[in-house]
Amino acid sequence: CWEVRERNSSEWCSFIRSTPDCRMDGGFLDYLSGVFCVFPPRLLPLAVTLYALWLLYLFIILGVTAEKFFCPNLSAISTNLKLSHNVAAFSLTSPLHGVTFLAFGNGAPDVFSAVVAFSDPRTAGLAIGAIFGAGVFVTTVVAGGIALVKPFTAASRPFLRDVIFYMLAVFLTFMVLYFGRIRLGEALGYLGLYVFYVFTVVLCTWIHRRQQGDGPAPPGPWEPEMPTDAEEPESSGMNSSDYGEEYRPLLPSQETSLRILTTALSPLDYRKWRRKPWYWRLFKALRVPVELVLLLTVPVVDPDKDDLNWKRPLNCLHVLTSPLLCVLTLKSGAYGLYQIQGVFPVWGLVTLVGSVLAIIIFTTTSNEEPPKYHCVFAFLGFLASAMWINAAATELVNILRTLGIIFQLSNTVLGLTLLAWGNSIGDTFSDLTMARQGYPRMAFSACFGGIIFNILVGVGLGCLLQMSSSQPLVQLEPDSLLVWVLAGALGLSLVFSFVAVPAQCFQLGKAYGICLIAYYLVFLCVALLTEFRVIHLS
C-alpha cells in the first residue's frame, strides 16, 4: 500500500480501492479512503492535520475511560471478590506496586492497543514498537525524571526483582523475534511468566509483612505519611457532603429521580471549575463530551461511598445502553447489525431485553438504597469500558497505519514514538507528580513494575487471541533493522540500571537521571537515523 504515494495524485483513490493491502478490516472509519478519496490532493496537509487532532483526542478517550471508569470498576470487582488489597493494589505506604487489577487498569490502553495491532500482520510492527518503545521511554525518561525531581533511596529488593523479570521478558521477546514466530507454548509462557511474577510479588509481600509483625510497614525517613481519605476528601460530582458542613443541608431531603439523573450526568464540578486555571478548564472542556458519553453508557460502582454510587435512574438506563454499546462496538458493529433469520437485528433484540430489565429494576428498587445485586453493575461497567477502550485502540492503530502510509514511515517507528508516547503520557505525569509530592520510591517502582504487565500480557494475550486450531502460531518477522535497535536499546537500558543502581547503593540522584534522559535522546536519534536509512547494514 506504500506505493500509493509514488503514483500520480489522480490515481490515488483508484489504487487505494483496488489494492487488497490497503483494506482496513476493523474500525468504524476508513482513514485511507478518507485521505486519498474524500480530500483532494491539494488539501492533503489539512487531512493530516485533522487526523493528528483526532489522534490526540483518541488518546484522551483512552485515558479518561481507563482512569474514570475502567480502574474504579476493577477496584469494585476486587472488593466484591474479597481479594486482598495487596494483590489488587498494594498499600500506599508500601514500596510495592499493584500487579493484577491496578496493573491491568493502568496498562489497559497499552494492552488493548497491542491486541488490536497483533490482529493484523500488517500492523504487528506497531505493537512491537509500542511495547518496546514505551519500555525504553518509561525506564529512561520517566525514571530519570523522578530522580531529577526528587533524589531518593530506591527499595533494593523490589527493584532488583522487577528488573530481573523485565530482562527475562525482553530476552524472551528477543528470541521470538529472532526465530520470527511465536507458538502456542511460547504465548502461554508469556502469561505463565507473569503469573509467576505475581506469585513472587505476593510471596515477597507476605514475607515482608511477617518481618514487620503482620502490620503495614511504616514509612521510612525518605517518605512522609500518606494522607488518608479523611484528610483529603476528593471532590466528585455535586454531592453536598463533598464540600464540608457548610454546604450540607440541615434537613435530609429525598431527591426526585429526574434530579438524580441530571446531577449524575453532570461531568463538571462548578466549584472546582471556578478555582482552576485557564489551561485546566481548556483540557476539561475537551474531556467533557467524552465523559458525558461514558457516563451514559458505563456504570461505575464505588465501594468507598455509602450508597456505592447507586443512581437508580442512571443505572437503569445503563441496563439498556451498556449491552447496546457492547454489541455495536464488538467487531466494529458487525454482530450488532446482524439480522436474526434475516428479519430482526441483534441490536433490536438487545434494546428490547434491556428495556424490559430496566423497567423491572426501576420498579423494584428505590433511590435511597442500592439493591443486593448492585455489584453486578461493576462487571457490566468493566465490560462496557473495556469495549470503549478496544474501540478507541482500534481507531488509534488504523489512523497510525494511515499516517505511516502517508509519510512512508514503518509501523515500528510509529509504535516507538507516537503510540508509545501517547500511551505513556498519563503514567509520566502521574509518576512525576507523585515524586514531587514526596513519594519517589512508589513512582520509581511503578516505572519497572507496570511495564512488565504490558510486555508479558500484551504480547502473550495479543498473540494467543490470533491463534487458531489450524494455525497455532503467529508470524513476527522483524521488518527492518530498527526492531533490533529497539530491542537492544531496551535491554541495554535495563542492564545499565541493573548495574548502576546497586553500584550507587540504591541512592539515586540527578546524575543518574541525566544519564538516563541522555541515553533516551541518543537512542531516539539512532532509531530515526536507522528509519531513514542513514544507518543501515551493508
N, C-alpha and C positions, 0 to 999 in steps of 0.2 A: 504494500500500500504506500510505501515511502516514495514510489516512483511518480506519484501524482504531482509533486512539486517540480519534477523535471519536464513535465509536459506543458503544452501551451495552455494558458488560462481558460481558453474556450472549451478545452477538453476535460477540465477538472471534474465537472459534475457527472458526465457520462462515464468517466473512468471509475469514480467512487461507486456508482450504482452497478457497474458491471463486474467489478473485481470482488471475488469472494473474501479475500483477505481484509477488505475494508468494511465488512459487515459486522455490526455490533450486536452480539447475541442477547445481552442483558441491558437493563436500564430503561428509563422511560423516554429519553430524548436521544435522537440520532445526531450526535455532535458533528460527525464528519460530513453528513449531508447538509447540516445547517451551515457550516462554514464554507463549503465548496459549492453548494447549490442555491441556498437561500440568499447569501450575501454575494454581491458582485465582486469581482477580483479587486477593484479599487478600494473596496471597503473592508478588505481583509484585516487591516490594523484595528478597525472598530470591532470586528468579530472577536479578535484575540483579546481585546480589552474587556469586552463583555464576558468572555469565557473566564478570564482571570478574576474578575469580580465575583462571578458565580462560584469559582473555585474557592475563593476566600470565604464566601457565605456557606459553602458546604462544610468547611472546617468549623465554622461557628455552629452549624446544626449538629455536627458530631459532638463538639464539646458540650453544648447545652444539654443534649439528650443524655450523654454519659453522666454528667455532673448532677443534673437536677432530677433525673428520672430513673436511669439505669442503676446507678450506685445506691440511691435510697431504697429501691425495691430489693436489691440484693441484700442490703443490711436487714431489711424486714424479713426476708426469707430465712436468713441465717438465725435471726432471733426466734422465728416461729419453729424452726427445726431444732432450736435449743443447742446450737453449736457454740463451742467455746469462743469467747471473744478473741482469744489468742489465734485461733485458726482463721476466723473471719477478718479480723483486723486487730493487730496486737495493740496492747495498751499504749497510750501516747507517751507514757514515761519510759517505755521500753525502747531500746535501740533497735529491736527487731521490727520488721515491717510486714504488712499483710501479704499472705502468699496464696490465698484462694479467692475469696469473694472480693476483697479490696483490690487485689491484683487484676482480677477479671474486670472489675468496674473501671479501673484506671486504664487498662490495656485494651478495652473493648474496641475503640476505633482502629488501633493497630491490627488487632487480630481479625476483625471483620474485613478490613482492607486487604490483608494478606489472603484470607479465604477467597474473597472475590477475585483477586489478581491471579491466584493459582487455578481458578476455574477455567481459565483460557490460556493455552500455551503461549499465545502472543503477548500476554501481559504478565507472565510469571516473573520476568525480569524486574517488574515494578515491585513485587513482593520481596524478592531477594534484596533489591536496592534499598527498599524502605526499612526492612528489618535490620540489615547491616548498617545502613546509614544512620538510623535512629540510635543504634548501639554505639557507633563512634561519636555521634553528637552528644548523647547523654553522658557517656563515660569520660568525655573530654571537656566540652564547653560547659555543661551543667555542673559536673563535679568540680571543674576548675573554678567556675563562678562562685560556687559555695565556699571554696577555700579562700577566694579573694574577698568575699563579703564578710566572712566570719571565720578566721583561723580557729581550729579546734583539734581535739584528740579523737581520732576515729575509734570505733568499737572494733577491737582486733579480731576476735573470733568470728563474728558475723561478716566482717569484711572479707576475711580470707575464705570463708565458706562460700559466699556469693561469687567471688571472683573465680574460684576453682570450678564451681558449677557452670559459670558462664563460659569459661575457657573450654570446658568439655562440650558445651552446646555448640560453640563456634567450630571446634575441631570436627564434631560430627557433621556439621553443615559443610565444612570444607571437604570432607571425604565424599559426601553426597554429590557435591558439585564436581569433584574430580572424576567420579565414575559416571556422572551425567544422568543419574536416575535415582529415584527413591522407591524402594519396595515396601510392601505391607509391613514387614518386620521392622524396617527402619523407621517408618512413620509411627508405629506403635512404640518403638524405642524412644522417640522424642517425648511422647506422652508419659511413658514409663519413667524416664529420667526426671520429668517434672514432678511426678508422684513421689519419687524417691527424694527429691529436693524438699517437697512439702513435709514428708516424714522426718527428714533431717532437721528442718527448722522447728517443727513441733517438739521433737525429742530434745533439741538443744534448749528450747524454751522451758521445757519441763525440768531439765537438769538445773538450769539457771535459777528457776524459782525454788526448787528444792534447796539449793545452796543458800538462797536468801530467806529461807524459813517460810515457804509457801505463801509469801506475800509479794506484792509488786515491788520491783527494785526501786529504791529511792533514787531520785535524780542526782547525778554527780555534780561536782562543783562547776562543771562546764555548762550545765543546763539549769535554768530556773524551773521552778514548779510550774507545770502547765495549768492554765486557768481552767476551772470547772465550768460546766454549762450554766451553773447558777451564778457564777461571777460574770460571765459574758453571754448574756442571752442573745440569741441570734434572731434578728427580725425576719419573719417570713409571712407575707400576707398582711391582712388588715385586722388581725385578731387584737382586741383591746388589751389582752393580757401581755402582749409583747412589748408594751410601751410604758410599763410601770403602773403604780397605783393611781396616779392622777388621771389616767385615761380609762380606768376600769369603771364600768357602770355601777351605780350604788345599788340598784336592784337587778336581780337576774331577769333577763327577758328572753323569750323564745323568738328566734328569727324565723321569718317565713322561708319557704323553700326557694322562692324567687330571689330573695335577698342572699341566701346562702349560695345559690348558683352564681349570681353576678359577682359576689365577693371572691368566690373560689376561682373564677375565671379571670380575675384581675392580676396580671403579671407584674404590676407596678405597686411599689410601696411609696406612697406620695410623700410621707415624712422623710424617708430616706432619699427620695429624688431631690428634694429641696436642699439637702445637706451636701450633696455630691458635686464635684467639679464638672465642667462642661464636657470633658472628654469621656468621663464615665457615663454621662447622660447620652452622648452620641452612640457609644457602644451598646448601651442598654436599649436605645431606640432601634438598633439593628436586631437585637435579640428578641424584642417584644413579639413580632409576628411568629417567630419560631416557637417561643414559649406558649403563646396563645393556642396554636395548633396542637402542641404537645399536651397542654392542659385539657384540651377537648378529647384527646384520643388515648392518653396514657394515665391510668390511676396510679397514685403514689400512697403507700402505706407508711406511716411514721410511728414506730413503736415508742418514741420518746414523748409523744403527745398523749394527753389523757384520752382524747377521742380517737386516737390512732389515725388522725387526718380523715375521719369519716365525714364526707359531704354527700348526704343522701341523694339529692337531685343530680349532682355531677357524677357520682359513682354509678347511679342507674343509667345515665347517659353513656358512661364508659362501657357498660354491658353491651351496648349496641355498637359504639364507634370502634372499640378496640378489636373485636373479631373482624369487623368490616375492614379495618386498616390492615390486619394480618393477611386476609385473603386477597386484597387489592395490591399489596406490595410483594407478596410471595411470587417469585419468578416474574417480576415486573407486571403483575396483574393477569398473567396467563391463566392461573387457576380461578381467580375471581370472575373472569369473563367467560369461563367455560359454561356451556349450557347443558343442563341435565336432560337427557333424552332429546336434546336439540330444541327444547322448549323453554325451560326455566333456568335463568342464570344462577350460578352459585352465590354471587353477591346478593341476589334477591332472597334466596333461602336463608342466608346468614342474617340479613336485615329482618326477616320475618321472625326467626327464632330469637334474635337479640331483643326485638321489641317486646315479645311476649315475656321473656325473662325480666326485662327492665320493669315492666308493669307489675309483675309479681313481686319483685324485690321492693319496689316503691310502696306498694300497698301493705306489705308485711313488715316494714321496718319504720323506725322513727328518726327524726333529725338529731335527737339528743344522744342516742346510744348506738354504737356500731353493732351489727349482727355478729353472731358467733362465727360465722363463716367469712368474716371480713378479711382474714389472711389470704383467702383465695385471690383477692384483688391484687396482692403483691405479686403473685405468679402471673396474673394477667398483665400487670404493668411491666413486669420483666420481659414477657414475650413481646408486648407491643413496642417497648423501647428498643428491644433487640432488632425488631423488624425495621424500625426507623433508622437505626444505625446501619443495618445491612443495605437499606435502600440508598442512604446517603453515600456509603462507601462504594456502592456500585456506580453511582453517578461520578464519584470522585475518580475512580480508576478509568472510566471511559473518557472523561474530559482530559485527564493526564495523557492518555494514549493519543487523543486528538492533538494536543499541544505538541507531543513528540513528533507526530507526522508533519505538522505544520513547520516546525523548526528543525526537522531532521535530527532529532535527539533520540538516543536509545532509552528504552524503558528503565534501564539500570540507573542512569544519571538522573532521570526524573524521580525515581524512587528515593535515591540517596539525598536528593536536595528538597524538592517541593513537598513530596509525600512525607518524608522523614521529618522535615521542619514543621510541617503543619500538624502532624500527629504528636510532636514533642513539645509544641509551644506551650500547651496548658501545663504540662508537668514542669517545664522550665520555670515559668512564673511562680507556680505553687512551691517548688523546691527552694527557689531563691528567696521568696517571701518568708518561708519557714526558717531559713537560715538567718535572715535579718531579724526575725523575732526572737532569736536565741536558741534555735533547735537545729544546728548544723548537722549533728550526728544522724538525726532522723532523716533529714533531707539527703544526706550523703548515702545512707543505706538504701534509700528509695531509688537512687540512680542505678545501683547494681542489681537490687532485688527485683525491681519491676520489669526490666528488660529481659530477665531470664524467662518470665512468663511469655513475653511477646515472641521470643525466638522459638522456644520449645513448643508452645501451644499453637503459635501462628503457622509454623512450618509443618508440625505434626498433624494438626487438625486440618489445615488447608489442603495438604496432600491426601490425607485419609479420605476426605469427602469427595475427592475427584477419582478415587479408585473404584473399579467395578470388578465383578467376579470374572469377567472375561479378560480384563487387563489390570492385574493388581500391582501396577507401578505407574509412576509419573515421571516423565522426562524433564530433567532440569539441567539441560546442557548450557553452560555459560555462553552468552552471545558475543562476548568481547573480552579483551584483556582487563577491562575496568572491573569486572566481577572479582578477579583475583587481586587486584589492587585494593578493592574494598574489603575483602576477607582478610588480606594480610594486614591492612591498617587497623582493623578491629582487633585482631589477635595481638598485634604489636602494642596497641594502647593498653590492653589488659595485662600483658606481660610487664609493661612499664609500671603500671600501678601496683602490680603484684610484688615487684621488686622495690620500687621507690617508697611505698608507704611503710612497710616494715623497716626499711633502712633508716627512715626518719623517726623510728619508734612511734609510729602512728600519729605523730604531731604534724598536722597538715597546715601549711601557711601559704602566703602569697606566692612564694617561689614555685611551689607545686602547681598552684592554679595557673600561673603564667605559662609554665611549661606545657600544661595540657591544652590550653587555648591556642598556643603557638603551634602545637602538634596538629590540631584540627585544621588550622589555616593552611599549613603545609600540605596536609592530606587533601584538602579541597582543591588546592592548586594542582597537585599531581593528578587528581581524579579528572578535573576539567581538561588538563593538557592531554590526558590519555583519551578522553572522549573525542577531542578534536584532532586526534591522530598526530599531535606534536610528539608525544611519547608513544612509541609502538615497537613491536618486535620486528626484527629484521627478517 
